[in-house]
Amino acid sequence: MNPRSRILHRLRVAPRPFVDVPAITERHAMSPVEDVTPDALRARFAREAESLGCQVTFWAEPPQALGYVLQLIAPDTAILSWDLAHIPLAGLADALRGAGIAVVSKDPAVRVGLTGVDAALAGTGSLVLASGPGKPRYPSLLPPVHIAVLTTSQILPDLETWAAAQRADGFATLRAASSVALISGPSHTGDIANVPVRGVHGPGTVHIVMIQDA
């Protein structure tokens, strides 16, 4: 038996901790969201995300959102991006091609990263991004500008709601992901003399493009 097998065997036969702890029957949300109607969730998410320093826009029609995304990218000719099939914006591939904008890989000189999201959390204004095939981490972490495109149906009340959905789905998203990031505003730090600085460890600007679909 090799060292790895011995360790795993010890873990399997070890007594289970906390076997007498009663199950939790009532949970309290960390950021309560009382009104969960679609319009209220959209408004709450936008308010919370803006309070974190994100720039949030709402578009009733995809073509309008598409034009805005191209404006944010201009005058650049290259971006980092998720596979475009994972970004809920119709016509994106043709629009990028027509504007002469290429999707490149892991180029630190690229200014803009473009992604979709797995969920948006109204209670905290956070974005949930599960990396995996076609959804690399670097577009949301490496460039100084991150553009996140989402539809209103992806807005959930809170992290607890998202976690419950993962459990109901057998954790399929989590099992397929190499990591899950919760993005709450632009990168910022106050490590040096308590002076807040943006963009030190990631994007200093986060644009959230919301598109009506529900």
C-alpha positions as CSV (number, residue, x, y, z in Angstrom):
1,M,0.0,0.0,0.0
2,N,1.5,3.3,-1.1
3,P,1.5,6.4,1.2
4,R,-1.5,7.9,-0.5
5,S,-3.6,4.8,-0.1
6,R,-2.6,4.5,3.5
7,I,-3.8,8.1,4.2
8,L,-7.1,7.5,2.4
9,H,-7.6,4.3,4.2
10,R,-7.1,6.0,7.6
11,L,-9.6,8.7,6.6
12,R,-12.2,6.1,5.6
13,V,-12.0,4.0,8.8
14,A,-11.6,7.0,11.2
15,P,-14.6,7.7,13.5
16,R,-17.0,10.3,12.0
17,P,-16.9,13.6,13.8
18,F,-20.0,15.5,15.0
19,V,-22.3,12.5,14.6
20,D,-24.6,13.7,17.4
21,V,-25.1,17.3,16.1
22,P,-28.7,17.8,15.2
23,A,-29.7,18.7,11.7
24,I,-30.4,22.4,11.0
25,T,-34.1,22.9,10.5
26,E,-34.1,26.7,10.0
27,R,-31.6,28.8,8.2
28,H,-31.3,32.5,8.2
29,A,-30.1,34.3,5.1
30,M,-26.9,36.3,5.4
31,S,-28.3,39.1,3.3
32,P,-32.1,38.8,3.4
33,V,-34.1,39.6,0.2
34,E,-37.7,40.0,1.0
35,D,-39.1,40.8,-2.5
36,V,-38.1,38.1,-4.9
37,T,-40.2,39.2,-7.9
38,P,-38.0,39.6,-11.1
39,D,-38.2,43.4,-11.2
40,A,-37.3,43.7,-7.5
41,L,-34.4,41.2,-7.8
42,R,-33.0,43.1,-10.8
43,A,-33.2,46.5,-9.0
44,R,-31.7,45.1,-5.8
45,F,-28.8,43.4,-7.7
46,A,-28.1,46.6,-9.6
47,R,-28.1,48.7,-6.5
48,E,-25.9,46.4,-4.5
49,A,-23.4,45.9,-7.4
50,E,-23.2,49.7,-8.0
51,S,-22.5,50.2,-4.2
52,L,-19.5,47.9,-4.7
53,G,-18.1,50.0,-7.5
54,C,-19.4,48.1,-10.5
55,Q,-20.9,49.9,-13.5
56,V,-24.3,48.3,-14.2
57,T,-26.4,48.8,-17.3
58,F,-29.8,47.2,-18.2
59,W,-30.9,46.5,-21.8
60,A,-34.3,45.4,-22.9
61,E,-33.0,44.1,-26.3
62,P,-29.9,42.1,-27.1
63,P,-28.9,44.3,-30.1
64,Q,-28.7,47.3,-27.8
65,A,-26.5,45.4,-25.3
66,L,-24.3,44.2,-28.1
67,G,-23.6,47.7,-29.3
68,Y,-22.8,48.8,-25.8
69,V,-20.3,45.9,-25.3
70,L,-18.6,46.8,-28.6
71,Q,-18.3,50.4,-27.3
72,L,-16.7,49.2,-24.1
73,I,-14.1,47.2,-26.1
74,A,-13.3,49.9,-28.6
75,P,-10.7,50.8,-29.8
76,D,-9.1,47.5,-28.8
77,T,-8.7,44.7,-31.4
78,A,-8.2,41.8,-29.0
79,I,-10.0,40.5,-25.9
80,L,-9.7,37.6,-23.5
81,S,-13.0,35.7,-23.3
82,W,-15.0,32.7,-22.3
83,D,-16.1,30.6,-25.3
84,L,-18.7,32.8,-26.9
85,A,-21.4,30.1,-26.6
86,H,-21.3,30.6,-22.8
87,I,-22.0,34.3,-23.1
88,P,-25.8,35.0,-23.4
89,L,-25.6,37.7,-26.1
90,A,-27.0,36.8,-29.5
91,G,-24.9,37.8,-32.5
92,L,-21.7,38.3,-30.4
93,A,-19.4,36.2,-32.6
94,D,-20.4,38.0,-35.8
95,A,-20.2,41.4,-34.2
96,L,-16.7,40.9,-32.9
97,R,-15.6,39.5,-36.2
98,G,-17.2,42.5,-38.0
99,A,-15.4,44.9,-35.7
100,G,-12.1,43.2,-36.2
101,I,-11.9,42.1,-32.6
102,A,-10.1,38.8,-32.0
103,V,-10.4,36.5,-29.0
104,V,-6.9,35.6,-27.8
105,S,-5.5,33.5,-25.0
106,K,-3.7,34.6,-21.8
107,D,-2.1,37.7,-23.2
108,P,-1.2,40.0,-20.3
109,A,-1.3,43.0,-22.6
110,V,-5.0,42.6,-23.4
111,R,-7.2,45.3,-21.7
112,V,-10.6,43.7,-21.6
113,G,-11.9,40.3,-20.4
114,L,-15.4,39.2,-21.4
115,T,-17.4,36.5,-19.6
116,G,-20.9,35.4,-18.9
117,V,-21.9,34.4,-15.3
118,D,-23.4,31.3,-13.7
119,A,-25.5,33.4,-11.4
120,A,-25.9,36.9,-10.0
121,L,-26.8,37.4,-6.3
122,A,-29.2,40.2,-5.6
123,G,-28.6,40.3,-1.8
124,T,-24.9,41.2,-2.2
125,G,-24.5,42.3,-5.8
126,S,-22.0,39.4,-6.4
127,L,-21.3,37.4,-9.5
128,V,-20.9,33.6,-9.5
129,L,-18.4,32.3,-12.0
130,A,-17.7,28.6,-12.2
131,S,-14.7,27.9,-14.3
132,G,-14.4,24.8,-16.5
133,P,-14.4,23.8,-20.2
134,G,-14.9,26.9,-22.3
135,K,-15.0,29.1,-19.2
136,P,-11.4,29.9,-18.1
137,R,-10.6,32.0,-15.1
138,Y,-8.2,34.4,-16.7
139,P,-10.7,36.7,-18.5
140,S,-12.2,37.8,-15.2
141,L,-8.9,37.9,-13.3
142,L,-6.1,39.1,-15.7
143,P,-7.3,42.1,-17.7
144,P,-7.8,45.5,-16.0
145,V,-11.4,45.7,-17.3
146,H,-13.9,42.9,-16.9
147,I,-17.2,42.8,-18.8
148,A,-19.8,40.4,-17.4
149,V,-22.9,39.7,-19.4
150,L,-25.9,38.2,-17.7
151,T,-29.6,37.7,-18.3
152,T,-32.2,38.8,-15.7
153,S,-33.3,35.1,-15.3
154,Q,-29.8,34.4,-13.8
155,I,-30.4,36.8,-10.9
156,L,-31.1,34.9,-7.7
157,P,-31.9,36.2,-4.2
158,D,-28.8,35.1,-2.5
159,L,-25.9,32.6,-2.2
160,E,-28.1,30.2,-0.2
161,T,-30.6,30.0,-3.1
162,W,-27.8,29.2,-5.5
163,A,-26.4,26.5,-3.2
164,A,-29.8,24.9,-2.9
165,A,-30.1,24.8,-6.6
166,Q,-26.7,23.1,-6.9
167,R,-27.8,20.5,-4.3
168,A,-31.0,19.8,-6.2
169,D,-29.0,19.3,-9.4
170,G,-26.7,16.9,-7.7
171,F,-23.8,19.4,-7.7
172,A,-23.3,18.9,-11.4
173,T,-21.9,22.5,-11.9
174,L,-19.6,22.2,-9.0
175,R,-18.3,18.7,-10.1
176,A,-17.5,20.0,-13.6
177,A,-15.8,23.2,-12.3
178,S,-12.2,23.6,-11.5
179,S,-13.0,26.5,-9.3
180,V,-15.9,28.8,-8.4
181,A,-15.3,32.6,-7.9
182,L,-17.6,35.0,-6.2
183,I,-16.9,38.5,-7.6
184,S,-18.1,41.4,-5.5
185,G,-17.0,44.5,-7.2
186,P,-13.6,45.5,-8.7
187,S,-10.4,44.2,-7.2
188,H,-9.3,46.5,-4.3
189,T,-7.0,46.4,-1.4
190,G,-6.0,48.7,1.5
191,D,-3.0,46.7,2.7
192,I,-0.6,49.6,2.5
193,A,-1.3,52.4,5.0
194,N,-5.0,51.6,4.8
195,V,-5.1,53.5,1.5
196,P,-7.7,51.8,-0.8
197,V,-6.3,51.0,-4.3
198,R,-8.2,49.3,-7.1
199,G,-6.9,46.9,-9.7
200,V,-3.9,45.6,-7.8
201,H,-4.9,41.9,-7.9
202,G,-7.4,41.9,-10.7
203,P,-9.7,44.1,-12.7
204,G,-10.0,47.7,-11.5
205,T,-13.2,48.2,-13.5
206,V,-16.2,45.8,-13.7
207,H,-19.0,46.4,-16.2
208,I,-22.1,44.3,-15.7
209,V,-24.4,44.1,-18.7
210,M,-27.9,42.9,-17.8
211,I,-30.2,41.8,-20.6
212,Q,-33.9,41.3,-20.2
213,D,-35.1,37.7,-20.8
214,A,-37.8,37.1,-18.2
